[in-house]
Each structure stands twice: as C-alpha cells, then as structure tokens.
Amino acid sequence: MFVISNFLSALATLVDFVLGAYMWVIVGRAIISWVNPDPHNPIVRFLHEVTDPLLFKIRRFIPFSSAGGIDFSPMILIMAILFLRGFLVPTLHSLASSLG
C-alpha cells in the first residue's frame, strides 16, 4: 500500500505544481493583454495557444465574462484553479496519508 500512497502524494505535488504554473501563465497572458504585443512574438503565441482553449470555453458558457470591455474569463479561470489547488491537492494528500 505504501507504493500507492507515495504515488498519490507525488501526483498531488505534481498537480499542485502544474496548476500553479498554469495560473502564472494566465496572469502573464492577462498582463500582456494590457499592451499591444506583437502577435508574431513566440512568447505571445505560446501564451495564447496555451490559454485560449480554456478561456474560450469560459467565454462561451458565461456570457457576462466580458462586460464593459473588461474580460473576466482569466479571473474566473484563476478562481477555478485556486479551488482545485485548495480542494483536489489536499484531498489527494489526505488519501495518500490514509493509505500509508
């Protein structure tokens, strides 16, 4: 059972890291949207390619995510990531500790 416990603990740590990194990518995307970035810049293209799929889904399902010229979809996505980091990661850690 300790193998499953260690696996779940490592998975929780990895999920926490990936969610945290993705949150900072979203913050970077929001910051570059305040200026007029070069769309051919590789960093700008990367940020758009990584964040657009989820942001478009939020914009499609939540009609008020863009109100008055302000796009709230990054904030909604960051809140969802914070929820997952606060719920999923501790749940996986607790499950791992109860198995070990």
N, C-alpha and C positions, 0 to 999 in steps of 0.2 A: 504493500500500500504506500510505502514511502516514495516509490517512484512516481505514482500518480500525484501524490501530494507535492513533490518537487516540481513535477510538470505543470500543475495548476498554478503554483506560486510563480514559476518562471513565465507562464503565459500571462498572468495578471501583471507582472512587471513589464512585459513586452507590450501589452495592450495599453498600459498607462503611458509608456514612452511614446508609442505611435500616436495616441490621442493627443498628448501634449505637443508633439512635434507638428501634427496637423493643425492644432489650434494656432500655433505661431505662424504657420503658413497662411492661415486665414487672416490673421492680424496683418501680416505683410501684404496680402492682397488688398485689404481694406486701406492700408496706408498708401500704397501706390495708386489707388483709385482717386486719391485727393489731388494728384498732379496729373499731367498729361504724359504718361510714359510712352516710350517708343514701342509699338506693338511687335516690332521685329527683334527686340532685345530677348535673348534666350531666357533670362530670369523672369521677365514679364510673361513670356509664353509658357514657361513652366508653371508659374503661379496660376495662370488662367486654366491650363489643362488639368491641373490637379484639383482646383476648387470648383470649376464651373459645373461639373455634373451634379454635385450635391446642392449648390446654390440655385441652379435652375429648377431642381425638384422643389425646393422650398418656395421659390418664387411662383411656381405653378400651383402649388397646393394652398399657399397662404396669399390671398390677393392683396392684403394690406402691407406686405413686406416692403413695398416701395411706395412711400407716401411723401408727397411734397418734395420729391427729388432726392430723398434720403432712402438708401437701400438698407433695410433692416435684416435682410437674409443672413449676412455674416454674423450678426449678433444672435440671431435665432440658432444658427449652427453652433456657435461657441457655447451657448447655453446648453444645447443638447450634448456637446462634448463634455462640458463640466458635469452634467447629470451622469453621463456614462462613467466618468472618472470617479465620481462620488458614490455610485451605486455598483457598477459592474466590477470594478477593480477590488474594492473591499470585500465584495461577495466572493470573488474568486479566491482571495487571500484567506477568508474565513473558511471556505470549503476546503482549501488546501490544509489549513491548520487542523481542521476536524478530522481529516483523513490521516494525518501524520501523527 
